[in-house]
Amino acid sequence: MEGGYAVIVCTAGHVDHGKTALVKALTGVDTDRLAEERRRGLTIELGFAPLELPGVGRASVVDVPGHGQFIPTMLSGCSNMDGVLFTVAADEGPMPQTAEHLDILSLLGAERGVVALTRADLADQARLAETRSRTEALVKGTFLEGAPMLPVSAVTGAGLDGLRAALAHMLAQVPPPPAGAPRLHIDRVFPVAGSGTVVTGTLTGGPLRRGDAVRLYPSERTARVRGLQCHGVPAEELPAGTRAAVNLAGVRLREVCRGDTLAAPGSLVVTDRADVSLRVLPSAPFSIRSDSQLHFHHGARSLTCRCVLLGRDVLRPGETGWAQLRFAQPLAAAPGDKFVVRFFSPLATIGGGMLVDLTPPKKGRMSRAGRPAGGPGPGRPRRRSPPPLPAR
């Protein structure tokens, strides 16, 4: 931003509701870079584009897939956003992934957004009014209640100036990020001839500089930052909030993968279990029963876990409680991190919460009542607590 820090906007919305076309109309960049995406007219991987806004400067846009099959990819793109460009097709109205994306964004702690009623050139006034009414009902009680809701067309350009102004106003409200150690959830890995391994992601926590020593979590591999870019522009240093491409020295392509985390050595905890505050969405199609197997999403990483509820047998839709999650593979995280869980089969987003204690002993369902040793973490706001956590 012009104030000296960077901001990220992620798109969200149902498949074929015009996210990618809208990003291209706003930025001039077609974020569907894969041949298969262009052939199918369907976003499969994350796309990225710079967006110049008055009073804000350059923001980064992360374009996410809308198809239900690619929810894990959507989650990796929305894990560190400052604002949301939420799309609903004016000629169709809210659809299943519209609601699921809204639930995910709420679980991840989204605080601000703008709603674009896309494809407005295909909707008459009656249909547009109906879509607006249905969308207002959908977002009621969420972070998008009261947000600007603007009809736009990527084809005719109608409404785009108003949308840019609304996005600029939204991003001007973003506070500076808290100071800390750099962390980057890796969402792409690829080789560059003559340079070696490059990873990309959204940089959070603190600045990253050329020459910095870093660790690839959850492994113990270390590397050095050989080079940095943001949207193709080389840099000696990138601030938190930047979409970053990091050229790494000392690590081979096969030694790093999507879902790993690049961070300062010693800044994260690697664990196979965590005590968490867990909330089941009011709209969840299933309850969570103790000892359930779940899909766990954190940053760009997807794992399976076993959920041991503490002091109870079941968490029903709309309820919050304590649980211990036991992961099938190591997790690198920090106290206070957000996560999302999905039902194992059939796949459905059912809840999420916050990591509290990353080094707990194993607990059983009937552990005595108490409070976790962990907490939100230094410098993080405390939230209303669920029922007391059973003691160790």
C-alpha positions in Angstrom: 0.0 0.0 0.0 1.0 3.6 -0.3 1.3 3.6 3.5 4.3 1.2 3.2 2.7 -2.2 3.5 1.1 -4.7 1.1 -2.4 -6.0 0.9 -4.0 -9.1 -0.6 -7.5 -9.5 -2.1 -8.9 -13.0 -2.8 -11.9 -13.8 -5.0 -14.6 -16.1 -3.9 -17.8 -17.5 -5.3 -19.5 -20.3 -7.2 -18.0 -21.9 -10.3 -18.6 -20.0 -13.5 -19.8 -16.8 -11.7 -17.3 -14.7 -13.5 -14.4 -14.4 -11.0 -11.6 -14.8 -13.5 -13.3 -12.6 -16.1 -13.8 -9.9 -13.5 -10.1 -10.0 -12.4 -9.1 -9.7 -16.1 -11.4 -6.7 -16.6 -9.9 -5.0 -13.5 -6.3 -5.8 -14.0 -5.7 -6.8 -17.6 -4.3 -10.1 -16.5 -5.9 -13.5 -17.5 -5.1 -15.6 -14.4 -6.1 -18.8 -16.1 -2.6 -19.7 -17.3 -3.0 -23.4 -17.9 -4.0 -24.8 -21.3 -6.6 -27.1 -19.6 -8.1 -24.1 -17.8 -8.5 -22.2 -21.0 -9.8 -25.2 -22.9 -12.4 -26.0 -20.2 -13.2 -22.4 -19.2 -12.7 -23.4 -15.6 -10.2 -22.2 -13.0 -8.2 -25.2 -11.6 -5.1 -23.6 -10.0 -4.7 -20.3 -8.1 -4.1 -17.2 -10.3 -2.4 -14.0 -9.4 -2.6 -10.4 -10.7 -1.5 -6.9 -9.5 -4.3 -4.4 -9.1 -3.6 -0.6 -9.0 -6.1 1.3 -6.9 -6.4 5.0 -6.1 -5.1 5.9 -2.7 -3.9 2.3 -2.1 -1.3 1.7 -4.8 -0.7 -1.8 -5.9 -2.7 -4.6 -4.3 -2.3 -8.3 -5.1 -5.3 -10.3 -6.3 -5.5 -14.1 -5.7 -8.1 -15.7 -8.0 -9.4 -19.0 -6.6 -11.3 -21.9 -8.2 -15.0 -22.0 -7.7 -15.7 -25.7 -8.4 -16.4 -27.8 -5.4 -13.8 -30.3 -6.5 -11.1 -27.7 -5.9 -12.1 -26.4 -2.4 -8.6 -27.4 -1.0 -7.0 -25.1 -3.6 -9.4 -22.4 -2.8 -8.5 -22.7 0.9 -4.8 -22.4 0.2 -5.4 -19.1 -1.7 -7.7 -17.5 0.9 -5.6 -18.3 4.0 -4.0 -14.9 4.4 -6.3 -12.3 2.8 -6.9 -8.7 3.8 -10.1 -8.4 1.8 -12.5 -10.4 -0.3 -14.0 -9.8 -3.7 -17.1 -12.0 -3.4 -18.9 -12.8 -6.6 -22.5 -13.8 -7.3 -23.8 -14.0 -10.9 -26.6 -11.5 -11.3 -28.4 -13.8 -13.7 -28.2 -16.9 -11.5 -28.0 -15.9 -7.8 -26.3 -17.7 -4.9 -25.4 -21.3 -5.5 -23.9 -24.1 -3.4 -20.3 -23.0 -3.6 -21.4 -19.4 -2.9 -22.5 -20.5 0.5 -19.6 -22.8 1.1 -17.0 -20.2 0.2 -18.7 -17.7 2.5 -18.6 -20.3 5.4 -14.9 -20.9 4.7 -14.0 -17.2 4.6 -15.9 -16.7 7.9 -14.0 -19.6 9.5 -10.7 -18.1 8.4 -11.5 -14.8 10.0 -12.3 -12.6 7.0 -13.3 -9.2 8.2 -14.0 -7.1 5.1 -15.2 -7.6 1.6 -17.1 -6.2 -1.4 -19.8 -8.1 -3.2 -19.8 -8.0 -7.0 -23.1 -9.0 -8.8 -21.4 -10.2 -11.9 -22.8 -10.8 -15.4 -25.2 -7.9 -14.8 -25.5 -7.5 -18.6 -27.4 -10.8 -18.7 -29.9 -9.9 -16.0 -33.0 -7.7 -16.3 -34.0 -5.4 -13.4 -36.3 -7.9 -11.8 -33.7 -10.7 -11.9 -31.1 -8.3 -10.5 -33.4 -7.3 -7.7 -34.1 -11.0 -6.8 -30.4 -11.8 -6.8 -29.6 -8.9 -4.6 -32.3 -9.9 -2.1 -31.2 -13.5 -2.0 -27.5 -12.5 -1.6 -28.4 -10.1 1.3 -30.2 -12.9 3.0 -27.2 -15.2 2.5 -24.7 -12.8 4.0 -26.8 -11.6 6.9 -24.9 -12.1 10.2 -21.6 -12.6 8.4 -18.6 -10.2 7.8 -20.3 -9.3 4.5 -23.5 -8.0 6.0 -23.7 -4.3 5.0 -20.8 -4.6 2.5 -21.1 -2.8 -0.8 -23.0 -4.9 -3.3 -22.4 -3.7 -6.9 -23.8 -4.9 -10.2 -20.9 -5.2 -12.7 -20.2 -6.6 -16.2 -16.8 -7.7 -17.3 -18.1 -7.7 -20.9 -19.5 -4.1 -21.1 -17.4 -2.6 -18.3 -20.5 -1.4 -16.5 -19.9 -0.8 -12.8 -16.1 -1.4 -12.9 -15.2 2.1 -11.8 -17.5 1.9 -8.8 -16.1 -1.5 -7.9 -12.5 -0.2 -8.0 -13.6 2.7 -5.7 -15.2 0.2 -3.3 -12.2 -2.0 -3.3 -9.9 1.0 -2.6 -12.1 2.1 0.3 -12.1 -1.4 1.7 -8.4 -1.8 1.6 -7.7 1.6 3.0 -9.2 0.2 6.2 -6.7 -2.6 6.5 -4.4 -2.0 9.5 -0.6 -2.5 9.3 0.4 -6.1 9.9 1.9 -6.9 13.3 5.7 -7.2 13.3 7.0 -10.7 13.5 9.0 -13.4 11.8 8.4 -14.1 8.1 6.2 -17.0 7.1 5.1 -18.2 3.6 2.6 -21.0 3.0 3.8 -22.5 -0.2 1.1 -22.8 -2.9 3.3 -23.3 -6.0 6.7 -25.0 -6.6 8.5 -24.9 -10.0 12.0 -24.8 -11.5 13.5 -21.9 -13.3 16.4 -22.6 -15.8 19.6 -21.2 -14.4 18.1 -20.3 -11.1 16.8 -23.5 -9.5 13.8 -24.0 -7.2 11.2 -21.3 -6.9 8.3 -21.3 -4.4 5.4 -18.9 -4.2 2.9 -17.9 -1.6 1.5 -15.0 0.5 4.2 -13.6 2.8 3.0 -12.9 6.4 4.5 -12.1 9.7 7.5 -10.0 8.7 9.7 -9.0 5.8 11.8 -11.4 3.8 15.2 -10.4 2.4 17.6 -11.7 -0.2 20.3 -13.7 1.6 18.0 -14.7 4.6 18.4 -18.1 6.0 15.1 -20.0 6.1 13.7 -23.4 7.0 11.3 -25.5 5.0 8.7 -26.9 7.5 7.7 -29.5 8.5 11.0 -30.9 7.4 14.3 -29.8 8.8 15.7 -28.7 5.5 17.3 -25.2 5.5 17.9 -22.9 2.5 19.0 -19.4 1.6 16.9 -16.8 -0.2 18.7 -16.4 -3.5 16.2 -14.0 -5.1 12.8 -12.4 -4.6 10.0 -11.2 -7.0 6.5 -9.8 -6.6 4.4 -10.0 -9.8 7.6 -10.4 -11.9 9.4 -7.4 -10.4 12.8 -8.3 -8.6 13.3 -7.0 -5.1 15.9 -7.1 -2.4 13.2 -7.2 0.3 9.5 -7.9 0.4 7.2 -6.8 3.2 4.5 -8.9 4.9 1.3 -9.0 2.9 3.1 -9.5 -0.5 2.5 -12.2 -3.0 6.1 -13.5 -3.2 8.1 -15.7 -5.5 11.2 -16.9 -3.7 14.2 -18.4 -5.4 15.9 -20.8 -3.0 19.5 -21.9 -2.9 20.4 -25.2 -1.2 17.1 -27.1 -1.8 16.2 -29.3 -4.7 12.8 -29.3 -6.4 11.9 -32.7 -5.1 12.7 -31.7 -1.5 9.8 -29.1 -1.3 6.2 -29.3 -2.2 2.9 -27.4 -2.1 1.7 -27.3 1.5 5.1 -26.8 3.0 5.9 -23.6 4.9 8.9 -21.4 4.4 9.7 -19.6 7.7 12.5 -18.3 9.9 14.3 -21.2 11.7 12.8 -21.9 15.1 9.7 -19.8 14.5 7.1 -22.7 14.1 6.2 -25.7 16.1 6.2 -29.1 14.4 3.6 -31.4 15.9 1.5 -34.5 15.4 -1.4 -33.3 17.6 -3.0 -30.1 18.8 -5.6 -29.0 21.3 -8.0 -26.7 19.5 -11.1 -24.6 19.9 -13.5 -26.2 17.3 -16.8 -24.7 16.0 -19.3 -26.6 13.9 -21.0 -24.4 11.3 -24.7 -23.9 11.9 -25.3 -24.9 8.3 -23.1 -28.1 8.6 -24.9 -31.2 7.2 -23.3 -33.4 9.9 -22.4 -33.3 13.5 -18.8 -34.1 14.6 -18.6 -37.2 16.8 -15.6 -38.0 19.0 -13.0 -40.2 17.2 -14.2 -39.0 13.7 -11.8 -38.8 10.9 -11.7 -35.4 9.2 -9.9 -33.5 6.5 -7.8 -30.6 8.1 -6.8 -27.5 6.2 -4.2 -25.0 7.4 -2.5 -22.5 5.2 -1.8 -24.4 2.0 -1.5 -27.8 3.8 -4.2 -30.5 3.7 -4.0 -33.4 6.1 -6.2 -36.0 7.6 -6.8 -36.1 11.3 -8.6 -37.9 14.1 -10.8 -35.6 16.2 -11.1 -36.5 19.9 -13.7 -34.4 21.5 -12.9 -33.5 25.1 -15.6 -33.9 27.7 -18.4 -34.8 25.3 -19.4 -37.3 22.6 -20.6 -35.0 19.9 -20.5 -31.4 18.6 -23.7 -30.5 16.8 -24.2 -27.8 14.1 -23.8 -24.4 15.7 -21.9 -25.6 18.8 -18.3 -24.9 19.9 -16.1 -27.0 22.1 -12.6 -28.2 22.8 -11.0 -31.1 20.9 -7.6 -32.7 20.3 -6.8 -33.2 16.7 -4.3 -36.0 15.9 -2.6 -35.6 12.5 -1.7 -38.4 10.1 1.4 -36.3 9.0 3.4 -33.6 10.8 1.9 -30.0 11.0 4.0 -26.9 11.3 2.1 -24.1 13.0 1.9 -21.4 15.6 -0.7 -20.9 18.5 -3.6 -18.9 17.3 -3.5 -20.1 13.7 -6.9 -20.7 12.0 -8.0 -23.9 10.4 -10.9 -25.5 8.5 -12.2 -29.0 8.8 -14.2 -31.0 6.2 -16.2 -34.1 6.7 -14.2 -37.2 5.5 -16.9 -38.7 3.3 -19.0 -37.3 1.7 -16.8 -34.2 1.4 -18.4 -31.1 3.0 -17.1 -28.1 5.0 -18.4 -28.5 8.5 -16.3 -26.3 10.8 -13.0 -24.9 11.9 -11.4 -23.0 14.7 -8.1 -22.0 16.3 -5.0 -23.9 17.3 -4.4 -23.4 21.0 -1.8 -25.9 22.4 0.6 -27.5 19.9 2.5 -29.6 22.4 -0.3 -31.3 24.5 -0.1 -34.8 25.9 -2.7 -37.2 24.5 -6.1 -36.8 26.0 -9.1 -39.0 26.2 -12.7 -37.9 25.8 -13.5 -38.0 29.5 -10.5 -35.9 30.7 -11.3 -33.7 33.7 -12.4 -30.1 33.1 -9.7 -27.4 33.0 -8.1 -24.9 30.6 -5.4 -25.4 27.9 -1.9 -24.4 28.7 -1.6 -22.7 25.3 -3.4 -19.5 24.2 -4.0 -17.3 21.3 -0.3 -16.5 21.2 1.7 -13.2 21.7 0.2 -10.2 20.1 -3.0 -12.0 19.0 -6.5 -10.8 20.2 -8.2 -13.1 22.6 -11.6 -14.4 21.6 -14.6 -15.6 23.6 -13.7 -19.0 24.9 -15.7 -22.2 24.4 -16.5 -24.4 27.4 -13.5 -25.2 29.6 -11.0 -27.7 28.1 -10.6 -31.0 30.0 -7.3 -31.1 32.0 -4.3 -33.0 31.0 
